[in-house]
Amino acid sequence: MNRRLFLRSSLQGATLFALPTLTGCAVDRADDGEWTSVTSPPLEVEFDPGPYSVDDRWLVFDDDGIAFALDPEEHTVYSVDDAGKASEHFANDGLMPDDLNHPSDGVVGPDGHLYLLDRGNFRVQVLDGDGRVVRTFGERELIGPTDLALHAGSVYVCDAVGHKVVRYSQAGDVQQTFTRAADGEFNGPRSVAIDLDGDVHVLDAGHSLVVVLAADGRVIGSYGGYGDEPGAFLMPTSVACNRKGRSFVSDMASGYVSVFEGTGAFLGRFRPRDASGHVVTPERVTVLADDTLHISTGGHAAFSEG
């Protein structure tokens, strides 16, 4: 099976894409220090007309589940309804001022708008519920955006090429620019997440570290570092924070998802497996509204803490 694609089956002339979920419910450690896991039911998204396929790294969630599916190569955003049916929401070739060019991340804001990382155009586009462009921002500051997060009225954007994280208001005004890492400057920050206290966790990929910043930009902690021992990373790709004070880091090279607490206490790590027990590579972690940890592998994985 090609785990980068949805599995296809016929459904009334449309195409049903059922993503096989991975085992995994990261719970409190057992007495032997191991993290345990359970299997979640398959996720299904129906595209009509079909056939069509997307990669689960490009799913966008809201409080009710999957809200959008992105196709970076086709410069297209699909909205997904409560029944799991996807329809074209916004599409173009990336050549006109409002066009998309490799949309690669998105967050649904409290206003119901989709804050979309328009990576190829080095900006954020804000779309309303009908797919209309409300505003764009970031064109003057961003040169290599890779990730974004929303928190308390602010939009945080990682710029790996610019070696910085820019904090915008939801209206698109620059509020702050973070460049300071644990020891010197950022080197290719790739992912950003905000914890329950409002502290900013920045995955500084070039240093194989997650740097924790206070709201005023002060470095208040860090965790990770290069290596294959527990608590270290070989090729970290994303960071996510839940409402229990824990953070999760995916590492494509080691195959582990590492779990930390607060500003850096290492709790443990695990290798995600599919329903057949096969180890799969974690590419991205996302915490959902119910604290479920979604682990993207180019297929689909849903993990939740007990």
Secondary structure as GFF3:
##gff-version 3
##sequence-region A 1 306
A	DSSP	beta_strand	7	11	.	.	.	ID=ss1
A	DSSP	beta_strand	14	19	.	.	.	ID=ss2
A	DSSP	beta_strand	43	47	.	.	.	ID=ss3
A	DSSP	three_ten_helix	56	58	.	.	.	ID=ss4
A	DSSP	beta_strand	59	62	.	.	.	ID=ss5
A	DSSP	beta_strand	65	71	.	.	.	ID=ss6
A	DSSP	beta_strand	76	80	.	.	.	ID=ss7
A	DSSP	beta_strand	85	91	.	.	.	ID=ss8
A	DSSP	beta_strand	103	108	.	.	.	ID=ss9
A	DSSP	beta_strand	114	118	.	.	.	ID=ss10
A	DSSP	three_ten_helix	119	121	.	.	.	ID=ss11
A	DSSP	beta_strand	123	127	.	.	.	ID=ss12
A	DSSP	beta_strand	133	137	.	.	.	ID=ss13
A	DSSP	beta_strand	145	151	.	.	.	ID=ss14
A	DSSP	beta_strand	154	159	.	.	.	ID=ss15
A	DSSP	beta_strand	164	169	.	.	.	ID=ss16
A	DSSP	beta_strand	174	178	.	.	.	ID=ss17
A	DSSP	beta_strand	180	181	.	.	.	ID=ss18
A	DSSP	beta_strand	184	185	.	.	.	ID=ss19
A	DSSP	beta_strand	189	194	.	.	.	ID=ss20
A	DSSP	beta_strand	200	204	.	.	.	ID=ss21
A	DSSP	three_ten_helix	205	207	.	.	.	ID=ss22
A	DSSP	beta_strand	209	213	.	.	.	ID=ss23
A	DSSP	beta_strand	219	224	.	.	.	ID=ss24
A	DSSP	beta_strand	236	241	.	.	.	ID=ss25
A	DSSP	beta_strand	246	251	.	.	.	ID=ss26
A	DSSP	beta_strand	257	261	.	.	.	ID=ss27
A	DSSP	beta_strand	265	270	.	.	.	ID=ss28
A	DSSP	beta_strand	284	287	.	.	.	ID=ss29
A	DSSP	beta_strand	292	296	.	.	.	ID=ss30
A	DSSP	beta_strand	302	304	.	.	.	ID=ss31
###
